[in-house]
Amino acid sequence: MKKVFTLATLMLALVLTSTVSAQEFSGIDKSPMDMAAYPTDYKVSEKAVRIIYGRPQLKGRSMEELAPTGKVWRTGANEAPEITFYKDVKFGGKDVKAGTYSLFTIPGADEWTVILNKNLNQWGSYFYDEASDVARVTVPNGSDATSLEEFSIAFKEANGGAQLVMGWDKTRVAVPITM
């Protein structure tokens, strides 16, 4: 009986091992997800805001091809970014309640419209619904001499709060956030 139990255990282990080792994984995402949070210091566990977004790359294309001027853009790659405010804030001067929102933008030559939308889990901007906007703010479009190949979002401490800074190619856009 002991031999039968041992044999059965070994066969089960063999089946489980072959099943696990047969698992296939997809390759690395060409537009990997990234995350930024404020306060930026990793030693501060109580964050005020966090954003998760996809990082598209130019790869020889123009920013205009990927984020067309005057059209709603998902503000990154793949899913629309989701930004979580852990407390009530002023986002570009607009009152926003604590919660999680999708982030969209409308790029412009001189200014960008930055949009917080209450519909989550959206792929791209295909199903964007303006009626679900929580806040829309217009901010100036800046530039930098340094070109960024990958779209990037960061938080920068400013004026007793933070700025949500987006950069791609030579374009820089900042939205003030006060807590």
N, C-alpha and C positions, 0 to 999 in steps of 0.2 A: 504494500500500500504506500509505503514511504517513497519507493521508486516511482510509482505512478504520479504521486503528488509532485515530486521533484521534476519529473519529465513534463508534466502539464505546466508547471511554473516556468520552466525554461522555454517551452514553446510559446507561451503567452508573452514572455519577455522578448523573444525573437520577433514575433508578429508586431508588437508595439514599437520595437526599435526600428524595424524596416519601414513601418508606417511613418514614424517621426522623421527618419532620415530621408524619406522620399519627398518630403515637403519642398515645394519649389517657391522661391521668393522672387518678386519682381526686382528689376534693376533699380538703381538710384534714380529718384525723381529728378527730372531735368529742371524743375522749378521747385526746389525744396521749401518746406515750411520753415518759418522762423518766428521768433517771438521777441517782443520788447516789452519792458515794464518800467513803471516809475513808482517809487524811487528806483534808480538804476543800480544802486549798490546791492550786491547779492546778500549782504549781511542784514539788510532790512527785509524782514519777512512780510510785514504788513504793507502790501502794495496799494497804491491809490488807483492805478489803471494798468491794464495789460492788453496787448494786441497780439493776435496770431494771424499770420498772413503768408501767402506764397511769394517767392522771390523770382520773378521772371528775369531773363537776361537778354541783353540786346542782340548778341551774336550776329553783328553786322547789319541789323535792322535799325530803323529809326524809331525813336520813342513814339512819334506820331503814328506809325503803323500799329503799334501795340496798345497805345492809349490815345485814341483819336481826339483831337481838339473838338470841344463842343458836344461830345457824346458821353453818356454815363459809362464809367469804367469801373470794374470790380476792384480797382486799387491793388493790383498784384496779379498773381497767377492762380488758376484753378478756382477754388472756392472764394467767395467774397470774404475779406478779412472780418474777423469778429473781435470787437473791442469791448472789454469789460471794465466798467467803472465800479469800484468797490464802495464808493460814497457819492453823494450828489455833487455835481461839479457845474462849472460854467465852461462850456465848450465853444470857443470862439465868441464868448459873450452870451451864449444861449444857455438857459437852465436845462440840465439833463439829469434825470434821476439815476441813482445807482442801478446797474443792470448791464446786460450784454446786448450789443447792437451790431448789425452789419455796417461796414464802412464802404461807401462808394465815393467817387469823385467825378467831377466834370472838368477835365483839363482845359485851360484857356491860354491864350498867348500872354496875357498880362495878369490874370488871376485864375484861381481854381475855386470851384464850388466843392466843399467837403460835406458829405451827407452821412448822417446816422439814421439807420433804418431799423425798424423793430422786427422785420422778418429775418430769421436766422437760417443757417444751413442752406445757403443759396450757391449754386454753381454759376460762376461768372456773374454777368448782369442780365442774363437772358430773361429772368422773371422779376426784375426790379420793378417795384410798385411805388410810385411817388406818394400815393395816398398813405403809405406806411412810414413815411419819413417822420423822425422825431425832431431832428434839427438839420438845418442847412446853413452853412456859413461860407462866406466868400473871403478868401485870403489872397494876398498878392503872390504872384509867381516870381520867385527869385532865381538867381543863377550862381554858379560857382565855376571857377576855372578848372577844377578837377572833375573829370567825367567818371561816373559810377556805371560799371557794366551791369551790375545786379541792382534791381529795385530794392531800396532799403528804407526801413522805418526805424526811428530812434526817438527817445525822449531826451529833452534837454531842459535842465533847470533854468527857470526864467521868471522874473517878476513875482516872486513868492509862490510860484506854481511851476508849471512845466509847459513845454511846447512839444506837440506831436510833430516831428520833422520827417518829411518824406523826401527822398532824393532818388533821381534816376537820370542818367546821362549828366547833363550840366544843370538840370532843373532842381530847384529846392523850394519846398512849400512848408510852411510852419503854421500850425493852429495853436493858439494859446489855450491853456487849460488852467483854471483856477479852482482850488478846492475850498 
